């Protein structure tokens, strides 16, 4: 049996028609060695009971799931890449493989990375390095632990090919990744149809998004529905940017084809977690202008939402779209406050007072160059006794820290019993800095030794279990004007 009794196929995207995607064939790989299987999330979509053979058939050879898409679809889109419009892109090394309903009746996508060439591959080989797959697993797991709304690395198979790359020692090993997410409809999908002046296709896409992701919009018609969709996307991506900032995460490539309509983080290429607070910290070596630096991520997300507004002008007056975009700033402020306080294990208070505190906190963190992960480990639930034992205790004794310290101690801890978790008994936090990633990868590259990888995953699991942060993934998609 290929799928469990709770498996519920729903290939909704294919119903949009041939103007939205191209049928493609998966690459024929010389081998398939399972390296990652996300059983925790497989159970939610009725695929937890797949046998090893069936799992390989579906996620290494991409044999269709029962009653799902008959074949893979490479989604068509355009995008602003580092603020330059590019009409020559689309799914170049991935495709939409299937869509399913989860155990809460939400539509989810199973989409790939490294599954072969498509009409949009240009000069690429359509492949993914094994190191790239490992990095995506780690990023998604660490972000999930911190409550960030993120796609999941669902399956990874090593595929037995040798790849040439300019940014890592070559030849290097190959892999194919399947990603589980709520939607792979990118802002760039709308841009493509606006570019071709296809208002009819834009309207169809808006209706599809309303039906599948924002059903409250079905009560609206025409321009009101388009404006409502923009509001949802704007609020969701404002909250996403805020969650990255609270986690000290730098995505690296915030092009309009790398942000989607549900505000879910995905596509982890040159990402980084901050070692210390630095608004100018960049993740991508090719981001020479610092366009997507840590401190500019909210601006990038807001700019991308404005490009979606530009794509919708044939459906809705500009004035209404501009009103929708005005939701970004308050949504971002609220989410930044909520996410950062949740990460600190502290209750929120009055909005302006909380935001003033965060301004002072981040100023001190930047000026002092305290370890970002160590600080949040030390001051979770604001227990000064734990902080006094920290490797960073000298910084906490500085007079410059006095205002921040007072602000921390003035707030009420939330579930302080979490400090009894074994994770918080250790002096050092779970980290995923670039040095950690390289330390995980080196034994895999040298001796196919996955021990360090497994140890790191176990460490992140402990981190997630200790924090017990609210998971946006586990909640329903947002309602009008809500901050998620």
N, C-alpha and C positions, 0 to 999 in steps of 0.2 A: 504494500500500500504506500503510495507516494506521499500522502499527507494525512494528518490526524482529523478527527471528527470535528474539531473546532476551526479547521482551515476554511476560510471564506474568501474565495477569489472575487475580485471586483476590478477588472481591467478598464477603468473609467477613462483614462487618458486616451486610449486607442479610439474611443468613440468621438473624439474631437475631429477626426478626419485626417486625410493624407497631407494636408498643408502644414501639420504641426510636427511631423516626425517622418523619418525614413526607415523602412525595414532594413535590417542589417543581419549579417551572419556572424556569430562569435568565432574567434580564432580557434584553430585546432591546435591545442598545446601538446607537446611531446609527453608530458607527465602531469600528474595532479597529486601533490602531497599536501594533505590538510595541515594547516598551521594555526588556524583560529576558527572556532565555531562558537557562536554566541547563543548558547542554549538558554540563557536567562531571558533573552528577548524572543528567541524562536518560539518559546512556549506561548507567548502572547499572541502570536499570529498563526497558531495551529501547526507549526512545523517542528515542534520540539521532539516529536517522535520519529523523525526521519531516520532511517537506517544509514550507516556510513555510505553504503553504495548509492542510495537515493540522494543523499546530501551531495555527494560528488557529481552525480549525474546532473543535478539542477544547478549547482553553484561552481562547477569547474567546466562542464561541457555545455551548460545552459540549455538542457532539454526542458521544454516548457512545463511549468507546473499545471496540474489538472485544471481545465476550464478557465485558464488564464490567457494572457496574450499568446497567440500562436507562434510568435517569434519576437526577438528583441527589436526595440525602436530607438534610433538615435534622434534625440530631440533637437529641433531646429531653434536656434536663438542667435542673437547678435549681442553686442556688449561694448560698454566703455571699458577699456583696459588701460589703467593708469590715466584716465580722463581722455583717452583718444578712442573715438568710435571705430569699431571693427565689425564690418558686415560679413566677414569671411570666417566666422567661427560657428560652433555648434558642438554637439557631443563628439569629440574627436578620438577618445579612447575609452568610451563607456557607452552604455545604453540603458534604457528602462527595460528591465527584464520582466517584472510582474508587479501587480498591485493586489493588496489583500486588505481585509478588514481585521482589526485587532479585537481583543476581548472586550473593548469598550466601544466597538462599532466605528472606530475611526479609520479612515483610509490611509494606508501606508504604502510606500514605494520600496521595491527592491531594485536597486540600480547598481551599475558596475563601474569599475575603474581598472583599466588595463586589459580589457576584454577583446582588443583587436581594432583594426582600422575601420573607419567609417568614411562617408563622403566628406567629413569635416576634419579628417586627420591632417590634411595638408602634407607636410613633409615628415610627420611623426610616424613612429612605428606602432602606435596604438597600445603600447605595453606599459606596465608599471613595474618598477623595481621592487624586489622583496623588502628592501630597506624602507621604501616609501610606504608599503603596506604596513610594516611594523610601526612606523611613525604615526600612521592614521589610527591604528588600534590604540596606541598609547594616548594620543591627543583626545580621542573621543572618550576613552575611559576616565581620564583625568578631569576633563570638563564635566562629564556626567557626575563625578564624585562631588563637584562643587555646585551642582544644581543648574548648570548651564543647559539651555535647550539645544541639544546637539543630536545629529544623526549618530547611528551606531555602526561600528564595523561588525558586520553580520557574519561574513565568511571570508577567509583568505586561504587560497591554495597556491603553493609554489608550483611553477609551471615548467621548469626545466630548460628555459632558454637563457642565453647569455646576451645581455644588453649593453650597448655603448651609451654612456652618458657623460656630459661635460662637467657635472657638478658632484660626481663621486667616482671613486676608483673603478675602472672598467677593464675587462667585462665584468658585469655585476649580475646577480641572480634576479630572476623575474617572478612575478606573482600576479594573480588576479584577485581583486577585492570586490565583494558585494556589500553595499551600504544599505542600511535600513533607515528610512526617514519619512517624515510626514508629507513632503512634497519636493520634487525636483523641478518644479516650475519656477524658473528664475525670472528676475526682472528683465533680463535680456530676451526672454520669449516674447514679451509685450513689445519690446523695442524692435524686434524683427518685423512684426506685422505692421507697426507704425511706419517703419522705414519703407515698406512696400505699399503703404497707403491702403491697407486692407482693414477698414473700419469694421467690416462684417466679421472678419476673423477675430479682431479685438473684442467685439461684443460677445462672440461665442466663447472666447477665453474667459472673459469676466463672468459670464453665466456659469461656466464650468467651475471656476474657483468658488463662486457663491454656493453652488450645489454641493461641492465636495468638501469645502473647508470652512466656509462662513455662511451657513444656512440662514442666519438672521437676515442676510441681504436679499433673500428671495422675496421678502415682503416689499422690496423696493423695485423700481423700474428704471430702465434707461440710465440717464445721467446720475440719478441718485444712487443707483447700484454701483456705478463706476467710482463715484466719489467715496462711497462707503467702503469699497474694496481698498482704495488708496489709504483711507484712514486706518483700516485694519493692518495693512502692510507696514505703514509708517509706525504705528504703535508697537507692533511686534518687533520690528528691526531696531527701534529705539531701545526696547527692553533687552534685545540681544547685545547691542553695543555696550549697554550698562553692565550686563553680566560678564562680558569679557573684561571690562575695566575692574570689576570687583574681584575677578579671578586672577588678575595680573597676566592676562593672555593677549598675545599679539597674533592675529590671524595671518597677516602677511600680504594677502592679495585680495583686497576688497573691491574687485571689479563688479560691474553690474551683472555679470554672468556668474558671480560667486555669491550672490545673495538671493534668497527666494521669498516667495509670497507668504510663507508661514513664519518667517523670522527664526528659522532654525539654522544653527551653525553647521557647516558641512565643507567638504573638499579641503582637507588639510595637507597643504604643500609645505611652504617654508614657514611654518608656525614656530613660535617660541613662547615660553613662560618667562616672566621677568625674574632675573636674579635680584635686582633692586629696582626701586621706583625710578623710572626715567621716561618722561613724556616723549623723548626723541628716539627711544629704542625701536629699531626696525627688525623685522624677522627675515625679510628677503634681501639678499645681497644686491639684487638688481633694482631695489627701490632707492635709487640714488638721491631722490629729492625728499625722501622721508614722507611720501604722500600717505602711506598707511602705517606710520609710526604709532606706537601705543597711544599717545595722547591725541592723535588725530582720528582715531577710529570712530568716535561719535560723528564727527564732521563727515567722514567718508560714508557712513551709513545714511545720514540725512541727505547728502548729495545724491546718493543712489536712489533714494525714495523720490527725490525731485525729478530724476530721469524717468521714473515710472509715471509720474504726473505728466511729463512731457509726451510720453507715449499714449496717454489717454485723452489728449485734447480733442481728438475727433469724436469722442463719446460724451464729453462733459465740458462745460465752460471752464476756462482757466481760473476764474475767480473761485469756483467751488473746489477745484483741485488745490488751489493755494490754501484754502481754509482747512482742507484735510491735512496738508503738510504742517500746519501749525500745531498739530497734535504731537509732533516729534519732541519738542523741547520739554513740555511738562511730563510726557511719558518717560523720557530719559531721566529726568531728575528724580522722579518717583522710583523708578526701577533701580537707579544707582544707589539711592538711599536704602531701599529694601534689600537689595542683593548684598551690599557691603555690610549692613548690619546683620543680616543672616549669616554671612561668612564670619563675622566676629562673634556670633552667638549672643547678640544683644537685642533688646527690645527697642523699637523705634519710638520717637516722641513727636514733637512738633516739627513739621517739615523744615522750616527755615533754620531752626536751631540745629537739627540733624545735619543739614547741608553745610552749615557753618563749621560744624565739628569735622565733617569729612574734608572740607577744604584745608583745615588746619592739620588734620591727620596726614593727608597726602603731601602737604608742604613739608611736614617734618620727615616723612619717609624719604622724600626726594633729597632733602638737604642732608640728612644723616647718613643716607645710603645703607640703612639697615637692610638686612636680608628680608626680602618680601615674604617668602614662605615661612621663615622663622618667626617673623613678627606675628603673622596670623596664627601660627601655632602657639606662641607664647601667650597671646592675649585673648584667646578664645574664651568666651564667658568672663573676661576681665578678672582673672585670678592673679593678683600681684605676686603671690607666693611662687607660682609656677614661673612667672617672668623673672623673678629674682634668681632663679637657677639657670637661666638661659645663657647660651654663649654670647648673646647680645646684651647682657645685663648692664654693661658699662654705658651703652647708649641710653638705656632706660633710666640711668642715674643722672643723666645730664639735665641741667636746668632748662635746656631748650625743649625737653620732652614734657615739662611740667604741665603745660596746658592740655596736651593730648592725653597724658596720664589721668588728669582730673576729669576730662571728658569721658574716658573709658570707665572710670570708677563711678561716675555719676549715673551710669545707665544700668538697667536691670538685666541680669543674665537670663537667657531663655534656656530652659532645660539644662541647668548646670550639672545635673547628674550625668550628662554626656562626658564630663571630664573623668569619670571613673572608667571609661573605656580604655583598654590596654594601649590603644594608639596614643592617648594623651599621657601615658606614663613614660613614653620614650622622650628623650631630650631633643631629638631632631625630627622634623616633619617629613612626610612623604614629599618628594620633589620630582619634577620632570624638566629640569633645565637641560640645555644642550649637552652638557657633560654627562648627564644621566642617560640620555638617548644614545650617545656614542658608546657608553659603557655597556648598554644593553646590546647594541648592534655588534660590537667588536667580536665577542665570542661566537656569535652566529656566523659572521663572515669568515672567521678564522677556522672554526672547528665544528660548525653546525651545532653549537652548544646553546640551548635555549633556556638554561637554568637562570641566567640573569633576567631574561624576559619574564619568566614565570614568577621570579621573586618580585620584580617590579609590579606586575599585575596584582600579586597578593598584597603588596604594600598599598596600592591604590584602592583595592577592595576594602582594606582595613580603614583607610582614610574616609571612604564613602560611608562605611558603616558607623564610624565614629561621629561624623558631622551630622548625619541624618537630615540633610537639607531638603527642602521641598523640591520635588522634581517637576519642572514644567512639562516634561515629556508625559508624565503620568496624569496631567490635568487635561481637561478639554481645551480645544483651541479657543482663542479669545472671543469675547462678546464685544459689541460696539463700545469703543472708548475705554475698554479695560486695559490695564497694564498687567502683563503677565511676567 
